[in-house]
């Protein structure tokens, strides 16, 4: 039966490729088997090479004619050249029994037979344990997902679907690359839709950083003026960056930023500016828990208690001096109840009692105010009282101090502080930290101060710093609420501030959680109208916040908590904010963050989908950490050369076809599939708003309506928040997009 599938013999072997000489009887390059007629030598098709009990799998990359001329033995006659048909194939894997593994352990020898691949071979190669389940699956596979998410169909083998392993696809990061219009956006939408269509999947967490504002239409449809509704099984939340949509807009409170975020945003230079900014942040954040006040109060108490005890051992000290110290210390403690509770288990009651007793006895000996300086020396009983009362308290401060751990607050802690006090008070204090160098610090910080004032007073950045003419008040559990909203979790009955304290539309993420949202499996952060000046900072802040939350979940969430909340972060047009650093450019905060996620995110359940039309501009670290690739048409020579350097050299011959790929077609490589495959991507329904413009169709419209320029400009200028009415051209636009899959 093997002879029915034989198409040729091995003609040459090297470490990555084989050359096959096709049988002479293959006149039409077809072979008829019990599975029907099959084409021979089709590019991207597979062939089987039996080697003992194993079967090697190779992928066809070239078919050609080789001309040969025979010379007679006596060298007196040369025959006319004859052509033999040959093909080259890249060795990609091995079938051993019913198991397929990537890679080669044995190599064929010359004259090895070469066979067509059978449907059974394809099942083994692509591990289609979920074939027949697909989108109609009812039963979850408790032993692991396998290759169960349909990506698309093979254009080579009719009716054969290509499925991917979600754990490998997202757990080890994936890059989706291709020139503009090649279908990247539709591939991402189709992949998510394919996952959500499975009935055994109950909850997902996809977070899309949408820099072009195109993904909402792939998961929701518009209901006229009534807003949007979900399509199919998707529960989608779209958070716009449009400042006019106050009830929905993206708000990221500035106190979520860490020290690096502030340094990069305010462009604080090393030397003077950066230390001043970090000192100001430490001072500003300290009152929130307040570690700064705890340390200051503890130091003050140690000094005063030592002074009081020292007075009992020095001659010439009067009761008036003792009273002054005790009364001053008592007055200082009047509004420090909260801090004292962090230092003493009794809240400082014993300390107050001791100080009041000492001050009372000393006051009795002081006399009238006009003779205070002549007050009596300390009697022995007062000296003994001071020592007996203060020594235990002093020991507790010198020793372990508080029985509670002091909260560790740093410039990175996401704690609330007022922007006005930060601008006017804490930066000023930080510049005066060294009195001798204060003037120089102010001089050197002038440019940074100008940037700080400009950003805080720029209405474009109200989503980050709050209203330019006002101040945000801290809501309860603001960080937890923001994370729940961005990740897509329900509010979990957490403690939240009422509307009387945090009114509607101040923090839309707070309103959504306060209203009892049921959770979302796709969260789209529409960054299309975000100022380009802060795009890197915002994307970095979102990525870092999610990563650090998952790290702490693994640390404090209990046994098996690490990786229990898998999140997929989709970076659309990633070259805009994770560019490879070039000579003379400042270091990018977003590149640093996403390189860290690329290296560490897998350990905590954070996967990246990196989509880009210019892979040559992407960070090499991020791209090299991607273990799977879906590559659409790439035409730029620089991008092609760069991508070939990233992937294993064995795939080199396969990549030569990338400039010729049709839209909606991609070459899939890496761990998400068992073997490299050319795939016709499953059609997205509905599609993202990424269609190519239809110039001619709009040119020939009878009586075209002009756009409502005035209404749009009023919204742009901030004079109104009402959207213009829909026109007949809008309906034509929607109709154009229904069948366009080039995204």
N, C-alpha and C positions, 0 to 999 in steps of 0.2 A: 504493500500500500504506500510505503514511503516513496517508491519510484513514481507514483502518480503525482507527487508533489515536488519531485526533483526538477530543478531548473538549471543546474550547472555544477561546476567544480571549482575548488579554490585554485587560483592561479598564482597569487602572491600574498604574503602575510607580513605585516609589520606589527608594532606594539599597540597600535590603536585601530588600524584599518585592515581590511582584507580586500583583495581584488578577485572577482569571480568571472570566469569565462562561461558564458551562457551556452546551453546545449544548442546544437545546430538545428534541431527540429523545432525550435521555438520561432517559427516563421513570423507570426504576428505578435510576438511578445505576449502571448496569453497561454494559460495552462488550464485545461478543463479537468476538474476533480469532482468527487462526489459532493463537494460543497458548491459546485457551480464553476463558471468561468472566472478566473482571476487574472488580473493584469500582472505582468512580470516586469520588474525594474522600475516601478513607479517611485519617484522621489518621496521620501519620508515613510515608505512602506517598510515592513520588517521581513527578515528572512531568518531561517533556522539552519544552524550548522551542527550536525551531530558529531560529538567527540566522545567516543565510548558511551557510557551510560548517561552522559550529560548532553545538553543541547545549548549551544551558544546562540544568543539573540543579537542580531546586528540590524542597523538602520541604514537604508539605501540613501546615499548622498550624491551619487554620480553614475550616469550610464553613458557609454561612449563606444565608438568603433575603433578598433586597432588594426591597422593595415600591416600585413606581413608578406614578404616576398621570399620564396624558396629558391635556394641556389643548389644546383646539382652537385653530386659528390665530386665530380672531376672539375667543377667550377667552369664548365664550358657553356652553361645555359642558365638563364634566370627566368623563372616563370612570372607571369603577371601577378601583381599583389592581390591577395585575398583579404577580406575584412572579417575579423571575428568580433562578436559583440561581448562587451565586458561591462562590469559595473563595480563601483567601489561602495563599501558599506562600513560604517563605524560600529565596532563591537561595544555593546552597552550592558549586557547581562548574561546570566546563566540560569537555565531551567534544570533543576535536579529533581526528578520525580514529579511531584505536584507543587514544588516550591520554586519561586523565582527570587533571585538576589541580583542586585546591581553589581556590576563589576565582573572581571574575568579572572579565573584562577588557572585555567588551561587554555592553550591556543590551538587552533586547527593546524593541520599540516597540509602540504600541497596535495591536490587531488581529492581533498575531502568533499563529499557531496554537499550540495546546498539545496535546501528545501523551502517551499513557500510556507508561510505561517498559516496555521489553521485557527478556526474560531476558538477551539479549546486552548490553543497556545495563548491567544489573546486574553482569554479569561484568566489564565494563570499569571501572565505578565502583569496585567493591571489589577489583579487581586479583586475581582469584581464579586466579593462576597455579598454585596448588597444589590446585585443585579436583580431586577424584578421588584425591588422595594422602592428605590428612587423616591420620588416625591409622594408616593402613596403609602409610605412605610407606616405601620401601626405599632411595631414592636421595637423598643430600643435595644441596641446590642450592648449588653452589660459587660462584655469582655473587651470592649474597645470599639471605636467607631469604624476602623478599617477605612477603605476607600469608598465612601458612601455619599459624598456630595457631588452631584452632577455638575460638571463644569461646562460640558458641551458634547459635541459629537465629532467623530473622526471623519474628515473628508476623504480619507483613503479607504477605510473599511466601512461600507455603507451600513447604517443601522447600529453601529457600535458606539456606545457612549463612553466618554472619558470621565472618570470620577476621581476625586481627590480626597486625601485624608485630612480632615480639619485640624487634627492635632499637629501634624507636621506643617500644614499650610500656615497656620497662625502662630503656633507655639514657637516656631523657629524663624519667623518673619518672612515676608514675601515682597518682592518688587514687581510692580506692574509697569512696564515701560512701553513707549511707543510714540511716534510722531503725532502731532496734533491731528485730530480727526481719524485716528486709527482704531478707536474703540475702547480706550482705557476706562472711561467713566461708565460705559455700558457694561464692561466686564465686571467692575466692582459692584454695580447695582445688580447685575444678573447673579453674581456669586452670593450676595446677601439674600436676594429673593429666593434662590435655590435652597439656602439653609432654612429660611423661615417657612418655606412651603412644606417642610417635613413635619408631620404631625407628632413625631416623638420628641421634637425639640420644644421645650417649655419656656426657656428663658435664655436670651443672649444679651451681650453688652457690646454693641458697636458704637464707637464714637468717631464721627467723621469731621475732620477739619476741612470744611468746604470753602476754599478760597475763591471759587467762581460762582457760588450760589446756584448750583445745578442739580443737587441730589434730592431736594424735597419732592419734586414731581415723580421720582422713582418709587416713593413709598406712600405718598398721599396725593389726593386729587382735590382740586379746588371746587368748592360749592358756591360759586358766584360770590356774593358779598358776605356769605355766612362763614367764610373761612375755609379750612381744610379738613378732610376726613381721611382716615387710614384706608389703605388698599390691602385687601387680602388679610394675611396673618400679621402684618407689620403693625407694631405699636410705636409710632414714630413721634419724636419731639424735635421740632426745628426751632433753634434759638437764633434769631436774626441779629445782625450787628447794626441795623438801621436805627439810629437814635430816635426817629419819629415814631417808631412802634414801641411806645413806652411800656405797654403792658407785657410785652414779650421779649424785649431786647436783651442782648447779652450784657451782663454786669459782672465784673470780676473785681471785688473790693481790693484796694491797694495793699491792705495789711496781709493779704495772702502771699505777697511777694517776699522772697528771701533777700539776703544781702546782695547776692550776685545779680538778681533781677534789678534792684535799685541801682547798683553800680553801673550796669550796662545801660539802663534806661536814662540815667542822669549823666552818663559818660564821665564818671568820676575818674580822674587820672591817678596813677600811683604817685606816691610821695606824700602830698598834703591832703588832696581832695578825698581820696578813698578812706584814709583813717578818720578824717572828720565825719564823713558820711556814716561810716560804720559805728563810730561813737554815738552819733546822734540817733541812729536806729536803736542801739542798745538802751540809751536813756529813754527813748520814746516808748519802747515796748515794756520796759521794766515795771511801770506802775500797774500794768494789767494783771500780773499774778501776785505781788510785785516783788520780784527777787531783788531788784536794786534796793528798794526800801528795806527789805529784810536784812540784807548785808549791811546797809548803812546803820540801821537801828542796832543791830547786834554789836557793831563796832563802837557806836556811841555808848551803849550800855556798858561794854567792857571798860571803856576809858573812864566813865563816871564812877563805876563801882570800884575800880582800882584806886581812883582818887579818894573816894570816901574811906576805903580801908587804909590807904596810906596816911590819911589825916589822923588816924588813931595811933599811928606809930611815930609821928613827927611832933616835936615840941613846938609850941607857939601857935598851933592851929586853934581857931576859935569855933565856938558853936555857930556863929553867924555864917562862917564859910561852909560849914556842913549843911546848914539849912539852905543856903543858896544853891548848892549842888543838888540836894535832894528835891527842893521845890522845882528847880529848873528841869530836872529829869522827869518829875511827875507831870509838869505841864506839857512836856514834849510827848508824853505817852497818852495825852487826853484823846486824841483822834487816831490812835494806832491800834485799836482793838483787833482789826482784821489781821494786821501784821503780827501782833503778839500771839494770836492763835496759831500762827505758822511756826513760832519759835518755842512756845511753852504749851504743854498739854493743858494747863489750867488757865490758859489765856492771859497770863501775866498777873493773876490776882495776888499771888504771894509777893511778887515784886512790888506791886503798888502798895500793898499792906506794909511791907517793910520800909519803903521809902516814906510813906506817910507817918509811920511811927517814929522814924529817925528825925524827920522834919519837925514833928510835933514836940519831941523832947528838946531838940535844939532851939526851937522858937521860944520855949519856956525859959531858956537860959539867955536869950539874946538881949532882952530888955527893950527899951523904947527905940524907935527908929533913929533918933538923933544920937544915940550912944551905941549904935550897932558895932562900930569899929572898936569899941572898948568892951565888947561882950566877953563873957567869962571863958576861960579855957575849957576844953572838953573834960568833963568828969570821967572817972574810970567806968562808971556804970553805962554811960553813953558809948564809950569806946567799945565796951564788951557787947552792947546791944547791936552796934553796927556790924561787928565781926560775926556774931552768931546769926544775924539775919541775912547778911549778904553773902557769906562764904558759900552756902549751898547753891544759891542762885548763880554766883560767879562760876562755880565748878560746872554747872550745867551748860553755861555759855562757852566755857573754855573747852569742855569735853565734847560730847556728842551734840550738844546744843539741843535742837528740837528733836522730839521723838518722831516727827514727820520729816520726810525728805523735802528739802527746799526745791521748788520747781526750777528746772534749769532753763533759764530764759537767755536767749542770745539774739544777735541781730537777725538771725534766720527764723526765729519763732513766729508763726503766723498769728500774732496777737494784735488786737485792735489798738490803734493810737490815733489821735486827732491830727488831721493834716495841718491845721492852722498852728497848733502847738508845736508840731514837728518843724514847721517852716520858721516860726518866729521865736521859739524858745529853745528847742533841743539842739538845733544846728548852731544857734548862738552859744549855748553852753559848750558844745563840742569844740567850737573855735577858740573858746577861752580856757580850754583844758590846760594849756601851758601859758601862764600869764606873760612870760617873757617873749613868747613867740606868737602872741595873739594877733598883733598887727600883720605879721607876715602871713599867718594862716588866713586872715580875712582877705588879704590881697591875692593869695594864690587860689582861694576858693571863689573868687568873683565870677568866673565863667560858669562854674558849676551852679552857683546860686542863681544866675540868670536862667539857666536851663530849667532848674527846679521851679522857679516862679512862672516861667513860660508854660511849662507842662501843666502845672496846677491851675493855671488860669485860661487854659485852652479848652473850649467847649467840645472839641473832638475827643477829648480824653475824659469826658465826664463818666463814661462807662467804667473807668478805672479809679478816678479820684473823687467822684461825686460832683455835685453842682458847683460851678465856679463861685457862686454867690452864697454858698451854704456849706454845711458840714454833715456828713453821715453820722448817725448814731449806731452803735453796735447792737445788732440783734443777737438773741440767744442762739448758740450753736450755729453761727454763720458758716464756718468752714464745713461742718458736717452736712449742713443743708445744701451748700453749693456742690459738694461731692456727690450727694445723693441725686441731685438734679442732673449733673453732667454725666454721671455713670448710667443713669436710668433707673435708679432704685426708688421704691415708694418711700413715703416719709417715715414709716416705722413708728408712728405715735411718739416722736421725740418732742422734747420740751421746746416750744417756740414762742417768740414774742407775739403778743396780740396786736391787732391792727391799731389799737390805741397808742401803742408805742412805736410800731413800725408800720406806717401806713402803706396802702396799696400802691403799686407801681414804683416804689423806691428800689426794691430788690425783686425783680420779677421771678428769679429762682426761688426766693422765699415765699412769694405768693403761690407759686405752683405747688410747692411742698405743703404749704399751710392749707391749701384747698383739698389735700388728700389725694394727690395723684397716685394712680395705680401702677406706676412704673412703665418703662419703655425699653424696647429691645434695640432700637436704633435712635441715637441722639445725633442730630446734625447741628454743628456750630457753623452758621453761615458767616464767614469772615470777609465776604466780598466787599462790603462797604467800610471795612476797618482801615484806619489810616495806616499807610505802608510803613510809617515811622515806628509803629509799635507792633507790627505783625510778628516779628521774631520774638518779642517779649511775651506776647499773648500766647502764641503757640508753645513757647518754652514753659510758661507758667502752667498751662493746662497739662502738658505732658509730665512735667516734674511733679505736680500735685498728685496726679493719679499714681505715678510710680511710687512716690514716698508713702502714699496711703496704703498701697498694696504691700510695701515693705513692712510697715507697722502692723498691718493685718497679720502678716506671717509671724511677726515677733510677739504680738500681744493677743492675737485672736484665739489662742489655744492650739491644741494638738491638731495637726492636719489642716490648719487654716491657710497655710501658704499655698497659693495657687487655687484656692477654692472659689475665687471670684474672677474667672478669666475675662479679660477685657481686650478688645481689638481696637487699636487706634489707627485710623485710616488717614494718611497724610496726602491730601490731594495737592498737585503741583508742588511737590516737596522741594524742588530745586529753588523755590523762592525763599525758603527759610532754613534749609540745611545744606547750604552750599559748601563745597570744599574750599577751605581757606586758601586764599591766594596772596601773593607777595604784596605787602603794603596795606592789606585789609585788616580791620579790627576783628578781634575774635568774636564770633557770633554766639550769643547765649543759647539760641535755639539749637545750633549745631552741637554744642557741648551737651545739652540735655538729651537730644535724640541719639547721639552717639552712646551716651550712658544707657539709655533704654535699649538700644540695639545690643549692647553687651550684656546687660543685667536683667532686662525685662522678662526674658523667658523664665527665669527662676521664680518669679512672683506671679506669673500668669498674665503678663502684659505683652501682647503681640503687636507687631507693626505691619501695616500694609503701605508700602512706599510707592506712590504713583508719580511718575515724572515723564515729561517729554524730552528732557535733556539729561540723560544719565551722566554725561561727561561733566556736568556741573554739580552733581551730588557728592556728598561726603563719601570718601572711599571707605571709611570705617562703617558707616551705615549700610552701604551697598554690599560690602564684603560679608556682613553678618547675616544677610538674607540667604536662606538655604533653598528658596524656591523662586522661580522667575516665570512670569507670564509676559512674553515679549511680542508685541504687535510690530507693525511695520516701523523700521528704523532706517532713515535715509541719510542722515547726517554722517559723513565719514568719521568725524571726531567721536560721535556717540558710538558708532559701530566699533571703532578701534578700542575705545575705553571699555565697552561691554565685553569684548572678546578677552580683555586682560583680566576681567573679574571672574569669569566662569572657567572651569577646567578646560585645558587645551584640547582634550579629546572631542569637545563639542564644536571645535572650530569649523569643520566642514558643514555642520548643520546651520551655522549662523550666517553662511553666505546667502541664504535665501531671504533674510530679513527685509532687505529693501523691496522685495517683490511681493510681500504678503498682502492679501486683500483685506479690506476692513472686516471686522468681526472675526478675523482669523489670527491665531497666535501660536507661537512655539512655546510649549510648556516644559520647563526643565526643573530638576531638583528633587527634593525629598517628598514633595506633595504628590508626585506621581512615581510609579515604579520604573517607568522608562520614558525618555524624551518622546514627546508626541506633538504633532500638529493638530490643533483643535479648532473646530468651528464653534465659537463661544455661544452658549445658550442665549437665546434672545431675551433681553430684558423687557418685561411688561409690568408696569409702564416704564418708559425710558427716562433717563435724566434729561435735564434741559440743556443739552450740549450739542444740538443738531447743527449742521452746517447751514449758513444763511442761504436762502433761496432768492438770489438776486432777480433772475429772470421772471419768476412767478409774480413778484411784486411789481416788476416793471410793466406787466401786461394787465394788471388789475384795472377794470373799468371803474371810473369815478372813485379813485382811492381816497380815503379819509386821512387828513393830516393828523399826526399825533397831537395830543393835548399838551402842547409845549408849556403853556402858562401854568397849568396845574402841576405838572412835573417840576417846573422850576420853583414854584412856591414851596413844594415839599423839600426840594433841594436846599432852598434858602432858609428852611425852618419856619416859614410863615404859616404853614398848615400841616396837619397830619393826615388829612383825608386823601384817600387814593382817588385818582381820576376814574370816571366811568369807563367800562369796557366798550370797545368799538368793534365794528365788523372785521377790521383787520386782525384783532386779537383772535377771533374764531378761526380765521384763515391760518394764523400762526400756529394755533394748536393742532389744526388738521395737518399742517406740514410736518409736525414732529412725530406723528403717530407711527410712521413707518421708517423713521431715520434712526439707525442704530450706530452711527459714527460719532462716538463721544470721546 
